[in-house]
Amino acid sequence: MTYSLSYISDSKGKHTAIQMPMKDWKKVEQRLREAEFLTNLRSSYTEALQEVKLHRQGKKKLKTLEELLAEG
C-alpha cells in the first residue's frame, strides 16, 4: 500500500515529522487495529494451548463453565 507523505524537517534538514492525508491515516489506523487484534488472538490461543497441555499433564485443573461465567 502506498501513502502520500510529506516530510517536515528542522533547520538542519533532519526529518522531525510527517504529514499524510486523513484518508491514508484512517487506512493505517485500521491496519494497526487488525494487527493488534491478531496479536491478541494469537496470544490467547497460545495461552489456551498451554493450559490444555498442563491439564493433560495433571498439573492444572480446568474451570467449569459455571466458574468461567462467574468470573464474568
C-alpha positions in Angstrom: 0.0 0.0 0.0 1.3 3.4 -1.0 0.7 6.5 1.1 1.2 10.2 0.2 3.7 11.5 2.8 5.2 14.9 3.3 8.2 15.2 5.5 8.8 18.1 7.9 12.4 19.0 8.6 14.2 21.2 11.1 16.7 23.9 10.3 19.4 21.3 9.9 17.5 19.3 7.4 16.7 16.4 9.9 13.2 14.9 9.4 11.2 15.6 12.5 7.7 14.7 11.5 5.5 13.5 8.6 2.1 14.6 7.3 -0.3 12.4 5.4 -3.9 12.8 4.2 -6.6 11.8 6.6 -7.9 9.1 4.3 -4.4 7.5 4.3 -4.2 7.8 8.1 -7.6 6.1 8.5 -6.2 3.1 6.5 -3.1 3.0 8.7 -5.2 3.1 11.8 -7.4 0.2 10.5 -4.4 -1.9 9.7 -2.9 -1.3 13.2 -6.2 -2.3 14.8 -6.3 -5.5 12.7 -2.6 -6.3 13.7 -3.4 -5.7 17.3 -6.4 -8.0 17.2 -4.4 -10.8 15.5 -1.6 -10.4 18.1 -4.1 -10.6 21.0 -5.8 -13.6 19.3 -2.5 -15.4 18.9 -1.5 -14.7 22.5 -4.9 -16.0 23.8 -4.6 -19.1 21.6 -1.1 -19.9 22.8 -2.1 -19.4 26.4 -5.1 -21.8 26.0 -2.9 -24.4 24.4 -0.5 -24.2 27.3 -3.4 -24.6 29.8 -4.6 -27.7 27.9 -1.0 -29.1 28.0 -0.7 -28.6 31.7 -4.2 -30.2 32.3 -3.2 -33.2 30.3 0.0 -33.5 32.4 -2.2 -33.3 35.6 -0.7 -30.0 36.6 -3.7 -27.8 36.1 -7.4 -28.2 37.0 -9.6 -26.7 34.3 -12.5 -24.5 35.3 -16.1 -25.5 34.8 -18.4 -23.4 32.6 -20.1 -22.1 35.8 -16.8 -20.9 37.1 -15.9 -19.2 33.9 -19.3 -17.4 33.7 -19.0 -16.3 37.4 -15.7 -14.5 36.5 -17.7 -12.6 34.0 
